[in-house]
Amino acid sequence: MSILDYVKQTMELEASSIKAVAEQLGDDYEEAIKILQGCNGKVVVTGVGKSGHVGKKIAASLASTGTPAFFVHSTEGVHGDLGMIGAEDVVIMISNSGETSEVLSMLPSLHRIGSRKIAIISNENSTLAENCDVALTYGYEHEADHLRLAPTTSSTISLVIGDALATTLSLLKDFTSEDFHLYHPGGSLGKSLSNK
């Protein structure tokens, strides 16, 4: 195969995996949206590694589309940053396996704090799934790299799930372009909204 064939293969694998998840959506997604809609605090997103990087983007997308949100790294969480989380907050916990020790170590404190928890995971029978209010699960054939090890397909799916949550919540909140401009006054996007 040529270099372009390898590039195309990765893109096609990830695209087909996203399509497969979209065709298998269940009631858990609707329940997650209802929990997020009913949040009287903030949405806190947590994860480590690639899931942590995805979590930062999900928190940023939520915040810019009308849902107050921020990211807490799971390791920092158990070293004091759990103090940022309150009973009225909803915590989105990202772990492909659902067995990531740093993420799981937050659970006892979150239970005591009383915040609701949403998992984004591939393993519906995992420890994380069993300890969250709702688990948004996904399946995929394999990771996109030649070793089938690097978080690629799985992290892309998690990111898309986060985007779907953010955009659905924004729609349900009747979030307008004026609201968006309030939170995004900078850059070319902010400038284009200023001219309207």
N, C-alpha and C positions, 0 to 999 in steps of 0.2 A: 504494500500500500504506500501511497505517496504521503507527504507531510499533510497536505490538504485533506486527504482521506481520513487521517487520524483526527484532525481537528473536527471534521464533519461528524465523525463517529461519536466523539464525545458530546457534541451538541445534540445529535439525534437521540442518543441514549438518555440524556438528561431531559430533553423535551418529551420523549415518550413516557418517561417515569412520572413527570408532572401530570401528563394527560391521564395516566392510569390512576393516580391518586384522585384527580378530579372526578373520575367516573365511579369512585368507590366511597364518596362522601356519605357519612351517616348522621344520625341524630346528635352525636357528640359535638359536631361542629355548631349546630344550632344552640345546644346547651352552653357551649363556650361563649358564643356571642351574647347570650342572655346574661351570663355571669359578668361579662365585661361591660355590658350595658348597665347593669345594676351596681357597678362599682362606684362607691361614694368617696373613694380615695384616689390613689394613683395605680397605674399598672406598672409592675416591676418585672423586668425580664432578666433571667439569669441563665448562665451556662459557663462552660470552660472550653478552651481550645477553639476549634472552628465553630462550634455551637455558640461559644461566647461572642465571637465576631459577628455571627448571624444575629445573635440576640441584641447586640448594640444597634444594628441596622433596624431590627424590628421595633425597638424602643423609639428610635428616631422617627421612623415612619408613623408610628402611633401618635407621637407628640405633634408632628407637623400636620396631621390630619384630624386633630380635634380631640384626641384622647391623651390626657396627661400621663406621661410614662417616662421611666428612666431605667438604666441598666445597672445591675449589681453583679459583679463577678462572684461566682459561687465561693471561691477560696477566700476572697475578701469578706464575703458575707459571714462566714463562720469565724472571722477574726474581727468582728465588731460592726461590720456594715449592715448586719441584720437589724441594727437599731434604726435604720432608715425606713423600715417596713412596719406598717401598722395593721390593725385588725380590719380596717376598711379597705385595704389594698387588695389587689388580685396579683398573684405571682405566676408568670408564665415561665415554666421550667423546661429547658431544652436539653435533651440528651438522646442521641441516636439509639443507644442500647437500652436506655432507661435504668442503667446500673452504674452510671458515673459516680464514683465515690464522693467527689467534691459537691456534686449537686444533691446527692442523697443526704449528705451530712447536714444540710440546711433543714431537712424535714422536721426533726424534733422541735426546733425553735419555732418554725412556721406554724406547727400544730398548736403550740402554746400561745403564740401571738394571735392566732385565729383568722389569718388571712386565707382567702380562697386560693386554690391552686389549679393551674391548667398545665398539663404536660404536652409537649410536642416530641413524639418518640416513634420508633419503628416497632417496638416490642410491646404489644398490648398486655402481655403477661409479666411485665417487668415490675420491679419493686417500686419504681417511680409511678407507673400507671396505677398501681394498687393504692398508692398513698395520695393521689390527687383527686380533686372533685370531678375532673373530666380529663380524659386522655385523647388527644388528637393523634391518631396513629396513621402510619403510612407504610407501604411496602415498596420495594424496588428490587430490580434484578441484581445489580451490583454497582459498586463505585466505578467511576468512569476512567480511572487511571489504569495503566497496563498491569499493575500489581493487584488491582481491585481492593486497595487498602485505604488510599487517601480520601478523606471526607470531601466528596465532590457531588455525586448524585444526592446523597443524603442531606448535605448542607444546603444544596439548591432547593430541595423539596421543603426543608424547614423554612427557608427564606420565603418561598412562595406562600406557604401556609400563613406566615406572619403578615405578608402583604394582603392576603385575602381577609384576614381578621381586621386589619387596619382600614382597608377600603370599605368593607361592609359596615363597620361601626361608623365611619365617616358619613356614609350614605344614610344610615338610620338616624343619625344626629342632625340631618339636614345641614351639614357643613357646607358653607358657600365659598366661592372664590374670594370674597371679602374676608371671611374668616381665615382662609389659607394665607392671604396676604398679610394679615395681622401677625402670623407666626413665621412668615417667610418674606420679610420685606427686602432682603438682600439679593444680590446676584442678578443675572439676566431674567430669571423667573420673577423675582420681586419687581424688577423694573417694568416688565411687560404687564404685570397686574396693576402697577401704579398708573399706567397709561390708559387703563380702561375706565 
